[in-house]
Amino acid sequence: MNEIALSLDTVWMLLAAMLVFWMQPGFALCEAGFTRGKNTVNILFKNFVDFMFGSLLFFFLGFGFMFGSEGSGFIGMPNFGDLSFYQGSLPVEGFLIFETVFCATSATIVSGAMAERTKFSMYLVYSAVISLFIYPIEGHWTWGGGWLCNESSDGLMMSVFGAVFHDFAGSAIVHSVGGVLALIGAMALGPRLGKYGRDKQSRAIPGHSLLMAALGVFILWLGWFGFNPGSQLAASGAVNRVAISHVFLTTNLAAVGGGVATMFTTWLKYGKPSFSLTLNGVLAGLVGITAGCDLVSPFGAVVIGVVCGFVLVYAIEFIDHKLHIDDPVGASSVHGVCGILGTLMTGLFSVSSGLFYGHGWGFLGAQFFGILVIDLWAAVTGFVLFYGIKRLHGLRVDARIEEEGLDVYEHGESCYN
């Protein structure tokens, strides 16, 4: 029976990894659809690069940085391709590929915010740094057994808050980090030509295919059923079966809550329901529920999705119109703002530990502190990374290349002939 259970758990983990990998084409189509046709090859190429570079770097070094046991709570030891250090119950090869697809997701989020004006060569550099350094280190603090999730009584989190930080599938660890890096990268890069006039008013630059963007969101929605339930890493036993089913339900309810909230918010605010924003509203709900999908009730999941879908509209508007940061796909709002919101709302709506269920402020405090230090790490390292590249080599293509399209000048080919 133990062998059957282990086989079932392994197959479930690998199936979930396939679904999370399937999110990569979802991101590619979504980003390409929300941007102009002259840059489609460039967008698609970047999404391939994220997974190719991420897989190699995470295998050789990042896996050890994240899950190595000798890091004193800050960083694990590099593994140099040796997987023997891992002592988990599931096959290390399967666990590695499951964690690899998560790493690639964090890097991919950044590409959408910096689309249509970034040098491809410099994209290779910062994608590699995110996969090798930024993501694995904060991942070690949490999923790698580091100091943010240390449950011993003398640990910092237990001593101060009486609770440890909780992020079941990555609202903070994957999405908010990607969103913060996206915001810093878009700031360093500057807006696309023609986005803001002399009057500083934002001008819409429509994407070339809402059909492509819609298909991308559907694919991402499907992939999230591997992203969240797959993080249980086990399917055998009554407890795990219930947990997976519960996470499936809360994930879907938050997604539809986010989409419905955005649809009606844009309808009331602009006089017509915005399809493009509603697509992002679905993603906002999915990002928001990812931290607490195992702890909140179905009703709590709906509330989290609705809040994220509502806030998303104003976050996109604030970043665009007030901060004048050009984010073509809204990645900093969807993943950054809603990742932070979802992490904090887990501290409110957790049935077992949340403030709204009479369990005090400790768990909410742990969530606030955790998201603060994780995103400060992302902001500081992102600032050094993007502004360092900008100063040393330059992040942005020349104006003529941007005007005529990155596809031909950067890659010598076009998506549409």
N, C-alpha and C positions, 0 to 999 in steps of 0.2 A: 504493500500500500504506500509506503514511503517513496518507493521508486516511481510509482504512478503519479503521486502528488508532485514530486520534483519535475517529472516530465511535463505535467500539465502546467505548472508554474513557469517552466522554461519556454514552452510554446506560447503561453500568454504574453510573456515579456517580449519575445521576438515579434509576435503579431502586433503588439503595441508599438514597438520600434518601427515596424513597417508603416504604420499609420502616421507616426510622427515624421518619418522620412517623407511621406506623401504630402506633408504640409509644405515642403520645399517648393514643389511646383505650384502649390496654392499661393505662396508668397510671390513667386515669380510672375504668375498671371495677374495677381492683384496689383502689384507694383507696375507692371507693364501697362495694364489697362488704365491706370490712373495717370499715366504720363504720356508723352507724345510719341507718335509712331516712329519718328526719326531716331529715337533712342532705345528701341525695343531690344535689339540684339545686345546692347550694352547691359540692360537690365537683366535679361535672361542669363547672360554670361556670368554676371556677378553672383547670381543665385547658385549656379553650378560651382563657381570658385569657392563660395562659402563652405559647401559640403566637401569639396575635394581637399582644400587646405585644412579645414577643420578636422576631417577624419585623420589625416596624416599627423598633424601636430598634436591632436588629442591622444592618439595612439602612442606616439613616441615620448611625450612629456606631460601633456595636460592631465591625463588620467592619474598620473602619480601626484601632480600638484594638488589635484582635487581630492583624491581618496587615499593618498599615502598617509601612514599612521605616525610619522615622526616629525610632524610639522609644528608641534607645540600649540596647536589650535589656530595658527595663522595660515600656514601653507604646508602642504604635504611635500614629500621628497620626490624628485623627478624619477620616473621609472625607466626611461631610455628604451621603451619598447618591451620591457620585461613585465609580464602580468602576474608573476608568481607571488607578489606581495599581497595581493587581494585575497582575503580569507572569508568572503561571503558564502552563503549556502548555494546560491545559483551559479551556473557556469560563468566564469569570468569573461569569456569571449562574448556571451550574450549580454552581460551587464555593460561591457565596454561599448558595444554598438548601440545599446539603449541610451547611454549617457552621451555618446557621440552625436546622435541626432538632436539632442537637447542643446548641446554646445553650438551646433550649426544654426539652430533657430535664433539664438541670441545674437549671433553675428549678422544674420540675414535682416533682422529688424532695421539695422542701421542703414542698409543700402537704399531703402525707399525714401528716407528723409533727405539723403544726399544725392538723389537721382538727378540726371540730366546736365550735370556740370562738373563731375568729379573725374580726375585722371584715373584711368584704369590701373596704371602701375601703382599709384598710391593707394588705390582700393585694396590691392593685394597685400600691401604692407599693414594697413590697419585691420583688415580682416584677420590676418595672421596673429597680430598682437591680441586682439579680443579673444580668439580661440585658444591661444597658448597661455595668456597671462591674466587678463582682466577677469574673464568668466571663471576659470578654474579656482582662482584664489578665493573669491567671495563664495563660490560653491563649496570650497573646503570648510569655510566657517559654518556652513549650514548642513548640506547633505553629506559632506565629508566627515562629519563628526567633530567639527571645530567648536570654537568657543560660544557661538550664538545658540547652538543646540545642545550644549553640554548640560545634562540633567543631574549631574552630581550636586550634592548639597552645598559644596564649597565653590561651585562655578559662579561666574559673574552674574549671569542672568537669573539663576535661582536665588542668589544672595540678595539681589536688588529687587527683582520683580516677583519672585516666587513662581515663575513660569519661564519657559524657554520660547524662543522665536519659532513660529510655525509657518511653513510655506510648503504645502503638500506637493504641488506640481510646478510652481515657478512664477507666480504673479510678481514677486519681487526678484527672485534669483535670476530668472530668464527675461521676463518682459519689462519690468521697470528698469533693469540695467540696460537692456537694449534701447528703451525709450529715452533714458537720460543720455546715453551715448549718441543717439540720433539727434537729440536737441543740441548737444555741444558741437557735434559735427556740422549740423546745418548752420549754426552760428559762425563757426570758423570759416565755412565755405562761402557764406553770403548768399543772397537771393538770386534766383534765375534772372536773366536779362528780361526787362519789361514787367517784372512782377510788381515793383513799386515805382511809381512815378515821382516827379519832383514834389508833388503834393503829399507824398507818403501814403497815398491810398492804395490798398491792395487791389490788384487786378487778377481776375480768375484766368488761369491757364488750364483749360479743360484737357482731360486725358483723351486718348484716341479710341478707347473701346470699353464702354461700360459692360458689354457682354463678357469680355475677357476678365474684367474685375469681378463681376458677379460669379463667374465660374470659379475664380480663385478663392472667393469667400466661401462658396459651397465646399470646395476641397479642404480649406482650412477648418471649417466646421466639422467635417468628417474626421480629419486628422486629430482634432481635439479629443475625440473619443478614444484615442490612443494616448494622447498627451496626459490627460487627467486620470482616467481609470487605470491606465497602464502604470502609473506611478505607485500603485498598490504593490506591484511586482510579485503578486501571488494570486492564483485563482482557485487553488484547492482549499477545502475546508469551508464550513458554513459561514464563518465570520468573514472570510475574504470574498466569498460569493456575494454576500449582502453588501459589503463595502463597495465592490465594483459596481453593482447595480445602483447603489445610492449615488455614487459619483457620476455615473452615466446620466441619471435623472437631474441632479443639481446642475451639471454642466449644460445640458440642453435647456433647462428652464431659464438659466441666466442668459443664455444666448438669445432666446426669443424675447426675454424681458428687455434686454439692451436694444434689440432691433425695434420693438414696438415703441419703447420710450423715445428713441431718436426719431422715428417716423412722425409721431404726434408732436414732438417738440419742434421739429422743423416745419411741420404743417401750421402750427400756431404762430411760430416766429416769422416765417417767410411767406405764408399764405398758400404754399404748396408743399406736399411731402417730398423730401429730397431722397431719391433712390441712392445716390452715391454716399450720402451721409448715413443712411440707414444700413448700408453694407458695413460701414465702419462701426455703427452701433452694435451690430451683431458681434463683431470682433471685440468691442469694448466689454460687452457682457461676458464673453468667453475669457478674456484676460482677467476681469475682476473676480470671477469665481474660482480661478485656478489655485489660489492660495488656500481657500477654506472649503473646497468642494467636498471634502470628507467630513467636515465638522458641522456644517450648517444644515438646517432643515430645508426641504423643498421650498417652503414659503420664503425662508431667508435668502435662498438662491434667487428667487424672482426679484426680491427687493434689491439685492446687490446688482443684478443685471439692469434693473430700471434706473437705479442711481447712476451707474456707469454710463448708460445710454443717454441720460439727460445731461450729465456733466460734460460728456464728450463734445456736444455741440458748442458749448461755451468755451471749452478748453481750446478747440480748434480755432475758434474766432479770436480768442485772446492772444494766442501765440502768433496768429497771422496778422491781425489788425492792430494790436497794441504793442507786441514785442517786435513785430516785423521780421520774424524768423520764417523763412520759406521752407515748409515741409510738404512736398508735393502729395504725399499719401496719408498725412496725418499720423505718422508713426509715433511721434513724441507724445501725442494726446492719447491715442489708442493704447499703446503699450506702456508709456511712462506714467501719465496721469492716472489711468484706470488700473494699472498695476499697483500703484501706491494706494489708491482707494480700496481696491479689493483686499490688499494685505491688512489695512486698518479695519475694514469692516468685518474681517474674520474675528478680530478682537471684540466686536460688538455682537455678532450673530452666532458665534460658536455655541452650540447647545450645551456642551460640556464645560466650557470655560469663559463664555462671553459675558460682557457687561450687561446686555439686555436680558440675560437669563439669570441674573442675580449672583454672578460669581465675582463681582468686584472689578477693580481697575488693573490688577496685576497683569493679566494676559494682554489686555489692550496696551499697557505700557511696554511690554516686551515686544509687541508687534510694531509699535511706534519707534522704539529704539532700534529694532532690527532693520526696518526699512530705511531709517535715517542713515545708519552706518553703511549699509549696502549701497545706497544711492550716492552717498558722499564719496565712497570708493570709486564708483563709476564716474562721477563728475570730475574728480581730481585726476584720475588716470586718463579719462577722455580728454580733458583740457590739455594735459601734457602731450598726449598722443597727437591730437589733431592740430593744435597750434604749433607743436614741434615740427610736424611734417610741413605745415604751411610755411613756416619760417625757413626751414632747411631746403626744401625742394619745391614747394608749391602744391596745393591740393587741387586747384581748379584748372580746367582746360582754357585755352584762349577763347576770346569772344567769338571769333569766326567759327571755330569748331562747335561751340555751343549753339550758334545761330543755325548752322547747317546740319547739325546732328552728330552725335558721338559715334553712331554706327559705322559710317563710312570712314571717318578720320581715325578712329581708335581701332577699328577692327577690319576695315576694308570690305565690308559686306553690309547688306541691308536686309531687314526682315521681310519687307514688302517690295517686290520688284514691279 
